[in-house]
Amino acid sequence: MTASNDFQRPHYFEGKLLSAKDFTKEQEYFLGKLRRHNRYLNGWGIVSGFEVRIRKEKIIVSPGVAVDCQGNEIVLESRVVLELPPAQRQFYVTAVYTETLVNPIPTLTPGSPSPEEQLQYSMVQEGCQIEITSEEPAAKHERIGPGTPGCGILHPVPLARIRHFQGGWQVLPLSRI
């Protein structure tokens, strides 16, 4: 008996007409394999770095690498400095995987009405957004706990819980693998 899964990759042969769909399918195949590997062999959470500190009423997040519940690698290459949210006694700092279309180039589509409509973005830039939230990031999370494959849904990775405690700020690291 042969079992199959959802992973399909293009099969190339001489004379095959290729389209953008074929190359997209190939990228989806390899991204899907990498994300499954990250989730099930590594688990979700912080891999290294992403230390959160408070200095002079600023939140400082150091560079780091994490894996989210969807298996995306979240990489922060330089430190981020954020303002403390006003009037909050407790909040969370999270990292979110982002993708942004970049590098617009002209297309060879005939009959486009304007030059702007002939531009298409040629690259996808992966990134990281550091966010502050008042809600517990893992409150309704299935398969909770770093090192588990997670829920498979794209959402923020919790980095730290920060609370005002006895006249100062206390930083409690979260989500260490």
RABEL-V711710 format. One record per residue. N is the residue number from 1. PHI is phi in degrees with one decimal (* if undefined). NEAR is the number of other C-alpha atoms within 12 Angstrom. Layout:
# RABEL-V711710
n=<N/N>
phi=<PHI/PHI>
near=<NEAR/NEAR>
This chain:
# RABEL-V711710
n=<1/2/3/4/5/6/7/8/9/10/11/12/13/14/15/16/17/18/19/20/21/22/23/24/25/26/27/28/29/30/31/32/33/34/35/36/37/38/39/40/41/42/43/44/45/46/47/48/49/50/51/52/53/54/55/56/57/58/59/60/61/62/63/64/65/66/67/68/69/70/71/72/73/74/75/76/77/78/79/80/81/82/83/84/85/86/87/88/89/90/91/92/93/94/95/96/97/98/99/100/101/102/103/104/105/106/107/108/109/110/111/112/113/114/115/116/117/118/119/120/121/122/123/124/125/126/127/128/129/130/131/132/133/134/135/136/137/138/139/140/141/142/143/144/145/146/147/148/149/150/151/152/153/154/155/156/157/158/159/160/161/162/163/164/165/166/167/168/169/170/171/172/173/174/175/176/177>
phi=<*/-109.3/-103.3/-126.1/-130.5/-80.4/-81.8/-129.9/-125.4/-62.9/-107.8/-95.0/-154.0/-58.1/89.3/-72.4/-81.1/-103.2/-128.8/-58.2/-60.9/-63.4/-70.7/-63.4/-60.7/-64.8/-63.5/-60.6/-61.4/-69.6/-64.1/-62.5/-64.1/-62.6/-64.9/-64.2/-58.2/-57.1/-68.4/-90.0/-97.3/-103.2/84.3/-100.5/127.9/-79.2/-90.0/-159.1/73.0/55.9/-73.7/-115.1/-133.8/-121.0/-138.6/50.0/61.9/-124.0/-95.4/-117.5/-112.6/-81.3/-56.1/-172.7/-132.8/-142.7/-123.7/-88.0/-66.6/-91.6/93.0/-72.1/-83.8/-106.6/-122.7/-112.0/-91.0/-140.6/-65.1/-119.6/-117.5/-122.9/-78.2/-65.7/-67.7/-68.3/61.7/-106.7/-94.9/-150.2/-159.7/-123.8/-109.7/-130.7/-121.2/-124.8/-71.6/-130.6/-131.1/-130.0/-75.5/-136.8/61.1/-68.5/-133.3/-69.0/-102.6/-104.6/-84.2/-73.2/82.9/-70.0/-67.0/-141.9/-60.5/-63.7/-76.4/-91.9/-95.4/-132.9/-75.3/-101.7/-137.0/-114.1/-96.9/-79.9/-152.8/-140.7/-113.3/-93.4/-128.2/-115.5/-138.7/-90.2/-91.7/-60.1/-62.1/-109.5/-59.2/-114.0/-88.7/-82.8/51.1/-67.5/115.4/-55.7/92.4/-93.6/-70.8/75.1/-92.1/84.9/-107.5/-69.0/-159.0/-62.5/-96.4/-70.3/-104.8/-160.0/-105.6/-119.6/-139.9/-82.5/-140.9/49.0/81.9/-144.0/-101.7/-114.6/-108.1/-112.0/-61.9/-127.9/58.6/-86.3/-76.6>
near=<3/4/6/7/10/12/18/18/20/21/14/13/8/7/7/10/13/16/12/12/13/18/17/18/20/21/19/20/20/18/21/24/23/21/29/30/22/30/32/24/19/28/34/44/44/39/28/22/27/37/34/34/30/27/17/13/16/18/33/28/34/24/25/28/32/42/48/47/42/34/37/40/37/40/31/30/19/19/21/26/24/23/21/27/21/14/11/18/21/25/29/36/42/40/44/36/30/22/17/16/16/15/13/17/17/17/17/12/15/11/10/13/10/12/16/14/17/17/19/18/17/15/13/16/15/19/23/33/27/35/30/33/26/23/19/22/27/29/14/12/22/16/20/24/24/31/26/29/30/35/25/25/22/24/29/40/51/44/48/38/33/34/25/22/14/8/8/15/24/22/26/23/25/30/37/28/27>
